């Protein structure tokens, strides 16, 4: 089998835009994605929902995905939905599983468009049934139009929180209360970035409109919440919280949705050995990339929110720019042609990124989510508490990989996606080191669970003459 010119992992805004642009340059493109249809998380199920009442309530930004999906379908790129990538070897050989069978895809270049994930925010009781993330709640709304049967509590901070609450109310859901964890003083610290953010004034107005909608609906909003505890035995029964002013309250609840922002999905990049750096403004690791999105590993490109959180429009623009860089590297177009073709996308991307410093400062998470108390479960897969991580720190100055070896934190099905940042932050605080100095887990294949049956089905690609 002949290697494809470009293997794109992910069919969200970045992956679709990259595929369309790469095909225009004449590249042979294959897109693989775990989801059954294009759109990624932000435009999930867009082809089914667009044109329905549910699509209208999800808003214009969601419906923008329809045009992107149509262009992607018409691009001529090969597309394999429901394909789970679990390893990439140098060279490149991508190992994927689809419908219970594994196969190898050979490619000349790789574009990772794996998007973002919600930031893990452990607190006492967060593993109880009845507690979901806001992202999970939004998936249910997009996929099936489902809203909680009873008034639901929400806790956290960030644009997605405001958007989801607005969508939930439009869909007929009820909100029992909103525990706003945005710390005091965040608006003051964000105002210095307002002049730059005015370049994206339309998005600013959207955020203001969401807040006004919540106020008009009469949703109870408790500001400056510092500590949250979920109470219950077999399931969530109550929520106990404290505010910065010292107010404490316990409310009855059987459903709680939480959210503390999003972070880039960097596991595949780390597995490939791509260099990352710590961003204080977004409290996360991001890949180190050149102007075309190429990582420290030659011919491995990264686009979208996996390259740094910036939203759907910026993700698509990054995908377009990366595709032009890949076409140049493969000799399909000249560097001069790529530079000229990328100018409009770069100008638009600059405008999109102008808003980020304001949002990052306004919604920067509270410190408590990074250093949970001793009894809080940090690794859900292996049920490892913060106390066990701190006990390891007292034995010396271990890094996350030593902690993984001795406690199994990060060895479960999620491969550290839910505990990695928390382990790093706990170690940094306990050892008096910076987060960047402590580092992150060493990511090893398989990136996702693979069955023995799937491994047994694996065959080497047939050589081409």
N, C-alpha and C positions, 0 to 999 in steps of 0.2 A: 504494500500500500504506500502510495506517495505521501510524504509529509505535507500537511497543510501549511500555507504561508503563515497563517495567524490563527492561534487557538485563543478564543476569548472565553474567560470563565466568568459567567454572570450575564444576564440579559435585562438588567435594570437600565436606567437612563444612560449611564456611561457605556455599558456593553453594547446597547442597541445603536447609539450614535457612532461608536467606533466601528461597528460592523458596516453601517451604511457608508461611512467615509472611506473605509478600507476597500470596500467593493468598488467604489467609484474610481479608485486608483488601479483597479484590476487585480487586487490580491485575492487569493483563495482563502476563504474565511470559514471557520467552524466555531459556533457558539454553543457552549454547554451550560446548562443551568439545572439546579435541583428542582425548581418550581415547574409546574405543568404548563405554564404559559408565560410569555414575556411581560415585563413591567417592573420586576424587582419588588421590593417591599413598598416603595412609595407609590407605584402604580399597579399594585397587586390586583389581578383579575380585571384589568382595565378593558380588555376586549369583550368581556361578558357584561360588565356593569355599565360601560359607556352607553348613553342613550336611554337608561332606565331612571326611575325616580331615585334609586339609591345613588346613582352616579351624580345626579344633581345635588343631593344633599352633601356629598363628599367634597364638592367645590370645584371651581374652575381649574385650580392648580392640579388636581387629580385628573380631570378630564383632558389636560394637555397631553397626557400619556397616550391617548388614542392615536394622535397623529404620529407620535414617535413609534408606536407599535406597527402602524400601517407602513411607515417608511421602512422599518426593519424587515417586515414580512416581504416587502417588494424588492429588497436589496439584492437578493440572490445569495445571501450568506446561508450556508448550511446551519441548521439549528436542531439541537437535540435537547428537548425539555425532559425533565425527570431523570437527568443524568447527574450522578453525584461524584464529584472529583475527590479522590482520597490520597493522591500522591502525584508529584511531578518530579521526574528525574532530569538532571542536566542533559541537554542535548537537542530537543526536549522530548520526553515521553510522559504523557499525561495518562494516569490510570483512573478510569471512571467505571462506575457501576450503573447499569440501567436494566430495569425489569429483572433483577436477580442475577444478571450476568455481567462479568467484568471484561473490560477490553483496554487496549493501549492505543492512544492517539499520538502520533508523532507530529511535531510541529517545529517550524523554523523560529518562530517567535511566540511569546506568550503575553497576553494582556490580562491582568487581574482586575476585574471589575466586580469585586465581591461586596462592595458597599459597606454598610455600618451595622453595628449592633447597639442595643440599649446598654448604657453603662450599668454594670452590676452595682447594686446599692444595698448591701446586707444590713439588716437590723434585726433585733430580737423577734423571733416568730415569723420571719419572712418565708419560711418553707411550709407554712400551714396551707392546707387546701382552702381555696377561697381568695388567695392572693395571686394576682397576675400583674404583668407589666401593662402599661398603657399601649405599647406596641402590639401585644397579644390581643387586647381589647379591640384595637383598630383592625387587626386582621379578621376577627370575627365579624366586624361590621362590614368590611369590604367584601369578604368571601360569601357571607350568608345574610347580611343585613341584621345580624343578631345584636341585641342590646341587653344589658342585665335586666332580669325580671323585676328586681326590686331596686330602690334607690341605692346607688353605689357611692362609696367614699373613694376619693382620689388623693394621692399624696406625692409631692415632688415638685419639679420645676422644669421650665424649658418650653420652647415654642410648640413642640409636639403635644405637650400637656394641654395647652390652651386650644390648639386646633382640635384635638380629640373631644374635649368637653363641649366645644361648639357643635361638632358633628353629632355627638351623642344626644344633645338636646334637640337638634333638628330631626333626629331619627325617632324621637319620642321617648328617649331614655330619661331617667331622673337621677339627679346628683344629690346625695345626702349632704355632702360637704367636701370642701377642697382644703387640704392641709398644704399650704404653700410653704415650701421649705427654702425659698429664696432668702438668703441672709440679709439682715439690715445693712444699708449702705451700698448695696450692689448698683442701684440706679445712679447714685452719685459717682461711683467709680466708672460707670459706663458712659456718662455724659461727655467725657473728653473725646470719645470716639464718634459722637453724634454727627459732627460735620461731614466726616467721611461716609457715615451710614446714610446720609441724605441723598447720596447718589442712587440709593435703592429705596427711595421714599415710598414706592408702592408697597413693598414688603413691610415697611414700618407701619403703614396705615392698616395693613391686614392684621398685624399683631394688636394694634389699638382697637380695631373693630372686634376682634375676638374677646378682648378684655371687657369692652362695653357690652357685648352680648351676654357675657356671664353676669355682669353687674345688673343688667336689666332683667335677667331671669330670676334674680333673687337667690342665687346659689350662695350658701354660707361659705365664706372664705376666711380661714384662720391663717394669718400671716406670720412669717418668721418662725415657723416650726423648726425646732432644733433636734428633737428626739422623738422617735416613734417606736412603739412596741405593739406587736400583734399578739392578742391574748386568745387562747383557746386550747382545747385538748385534741380532739379529732379534726377540728376545722376552725376557721376564724370565727370568733364570737364577739370580740370587742377590740377597739383600738385605744391605746393609751398614748398620749402625746404631751409634749412640753414645748412652750414657746420661749423665745429669747428673753421675754419680760418675766419669765418664771411661772407663768400660768400653766397649770396642769389640768387635764381633763380626760375622762374615759367615756367613750361613746360606743353604743352597741352597733355591731356591723357583721354582715355575713359575706361581704365582698369588698375588696380593696384593690385598686389599680395604682401602681407606683411607676414613677419615671424620674430619672435624674440626668436626662440628656443622652446623647449618643456618642459613640467613639468609633474610629475606623476598625474595620475587620482586617487584621494584619496577620492572621495565623498562617495563611498560605505563603505570604511574603517572608515571614520568619522561617518557615520550613525550607524555603529556597535559599536562605542565607542572605537575603536582601537587608542592607543596613537600614536601621531605623534611628530616629532621634526623639527625645522627649520634648513635648510642647507644653510649657507651663500654662499658656492661655487656654488650652483645651483639656489639660490634665490627662494626656494620653500619649502613646507612642504613634508616630507617623513615619512612613517610609521616606528615605532620602532619595529625591528624584531630580533629574535634570529638567531643562525647560520643555522637553517633549514627553515627560513622564517615565523616562527609563530609569530603572533602579540601579543599584550598585552591581547587580548581576546582569551582564550583557544580554540584551535581547529579552529581558523581562521588564515589561512596562506595567504601570499601575495607574488606574484612572478612577474617577468618581470619589465617593466619600471614603473609600479605602485609602485614598491619597491625602485625606484631611477633610474634616467635616465642612461642607459648604452648601449642601442642598442639591435638589434635583437638576436645576438649570445649570449650575456650575459643573455637576457631574457629567452631563451630556457634553458640555463644552470641553471638558478635560478629555473625554473619550474621543472627540473629534480631533483634538490636537495630538493625542497619542497615536491615533491611526495614521496621521500624516507623518509623524516621526518614524513609525514602523515602515511605512511605504518608502521613506527616504533610505532607511537603513537597508532595506532589501533591494534597493536600486530601482524601484518602480517609478519614482519621481526624483527630480533633482532637489538638492537642499534649497536652492533659490525658489523653486516652485512651491515647496512646502512652506517656506517662510512667508511667501506672498499669500498662499491659501489660508494660512493660520491667522492672519491679521484680524479679520472680523471676529473670530472666536476668541482670540486673546483680549480684544477690547471689551467684549461682552463679559468675559470671565473676570476681568479687572473690576468691572462694575458690580458683579455678583459678590466678589470677595470683599468689597468695601464695607458690606454690612456685618461681616463676621466679627471683627473686633468688638463692636458694640454688643452683639448678641452673646459673645463669649464672656464678656465682662459682666453683663446683666444677669446671665443665668449660670455663672460659675457655681459648681456644686458646693454645698456645705462640707466642712471638714469632717464631720461625724461619719459620713459614709465611707471615708477612707481608713478610719481607725475604729472599727466597731469594738464594743465591749467584749470581755473574755468569753462570755457564754454564747455569743452569736456564732451561728454556723457560717463559716466562710466558704468551704468547699461543699456544695450540696451533694455532689456525686458520691463523695467518700465520707461525708458528715464529719468534717474536720472543723473544729472551733478556732476562734481567734486565740484562745488560751494556748492551744497546742502549737500554734505558729509562734507565739511569743516565747513559749518554753524552748523551742528550737533556737530562737535568737539568743537566748541566754547561754547557750552552749558554745557560743563563739560568734563569728560573723558570717553565718551561712547566706548563700544566695537562694533564689527561688528553686533552682534545680536540686540543691541539697535538701531543701525542705520537702520537695516532691519525693525524693528518694526515701526519706525517713518517715514521712507521714502519709504518702499517697495523695496529698492534695494536688489536684491537676491531672490525675491519672484516669479520671472517669470518662464517660462518653463525650462530655463537652470539651475535653482536652484543655482545660484551664480557661476557657472563654468566660466562665462565670466567677472564677476565683483568682485568676492571674494578677489582676491589678490590685486586688485587696491584699494578697500575700505580699506583693512588692511593697505596698505602702506600709503595711504593718512592720515588715523588716526594716524599712528605711527609718521609721519612727523609733523602733526599738534599738537600732544600731547606730543612730545618729549619722546616717549617711543620706545622700541625695537619692531620689528615685532613680535617676539615670545611672548612678553608680551601682545600685543594687541590681538593676536589669530585670529581665522578664524570663519566663520559662523558655527553655530550648524546645522548640516544637519539632516533633518527629512524626513520621507517617505511621499508621494511616491517619489522615486528617479527620476522617469520619469513620464510624464503625463499619467494618466489613466482615461478612460471614465467611466461614470456611467454604461453603458452597460457592460463593461468589469468587473466592480465590481459586478454587478448583476449576472454574470455568475460564480462567484467564489463559489466553493464547498469545504467542508472539505474532506481531503483524507479518503478513506475507511480504517477502522482499519483492521489489519491482525490478524488472530487467532494464 
